Amino acid sequence: MRTTSRKSFSPELLEQLRAMPVAAALDALGLYWKRDPDFVPVKDKNTVRLNVALGGGVVELLATGPKWYDTRAEKGGGGAVDLAMYLLRLDFVAAVKRFQ
């Protein structure tokens, strides 16, 4: 009987990606983004609005630390892996590998 060994990502790497701020994750993914200087946050003063160029269009994200929310699609998440999976339509493994 053949056993396959499962390769997994280190807990340290996954924790680092969970805590990575959205802007840093976008930079690491090589995506072009621009902060909206006119945005005034309502709930959390640390929230920023980022416009991300993607596939000939623009995705508008509200970002607070590692948490993000796509205002047009009304979907959000937290951490760099979730963001990569969402924006680039990747599975978990492919998303993590984009940051290695």
N, C-alpha and C positions, 0 to 999 in steps of 0.2 A: 504494500500500500504506500502510495506516494504522499508525502506531506508537503504542503506548501508553507513556506514561512511568510508571514505577513510583515511587510515593512511598514513601520509607522513613523510619524513625525514626532520629534522630541516634545515633551510637555512644555519645555522652555520656549521653543519656537512658537507653539500654538498660543501660549500665554502672551508672548510678545505681540503676535498678530491680533489677538483679541483686544489688546490695550492700545494698539497703534491709532493715533489720530487720523481722521479721514483725509486731511490734506497730505499727510505723510504717505498714506496708502496710495492715494492717487499718483503721487510722485513716483513711488516705487513701481507702480504699474505702467509708468510712462505715459500717463494720460495728461492732456492739456486741460487745465482748469483755471478759472479766474474767480476771485472773491468779489462779491457784489458790495461795493463800498457804501451803497445807499440803504442797505438792509438794516432795519432796526428790530432786534429780537423782542419778542413779547414775553415769553416765559423765563428763559434762561439767558442772562446777559452774555454768556460765553458762546451762544449759538451764532453761527455764521451761515450765509447763503453762498453756495459755490455753484458756478455754472461749469459743467463738464462737457467738453466737446467729445461726441461719441457717434461714430457712424454717420457723419454728415449732419447730425443734429446736436441738440444741447439737452443735457439732463440737468435739472435744477435740484440740488440737494441742500437740505438744511443739515448742518453738522454741528454736533456738540461732542468734542473729544472723539471717541471711537464710534459714537452713535450717529446714524444718518437716516434721513427720510427723503424720499423722492416725492416732491410736492405734486407733480403732475400724475404720477402713477399711483400715488397714495400708498406707497410701500416703503418699509424701512427695515433697518436691522442694526447690528452692532458688530464692529470689528472688521479688520481688513479682509478676512476670508469671505465673509458674507457680502461685502461690497464688491469684491472681485467676481464672486459667483453671480451676483445680480447684474452688474454692468457688462461683464464680458461673457455671460451665459456659460460659465464653466461649472464642472462638478467640483466637489470638495478637494479631491486630490490635485486636480489641475490648478485650482485656485491657490492652494498652499505652495505648489511648485513655482508659481509665478513670483513668489517672494523669496525664493531660495537663491 
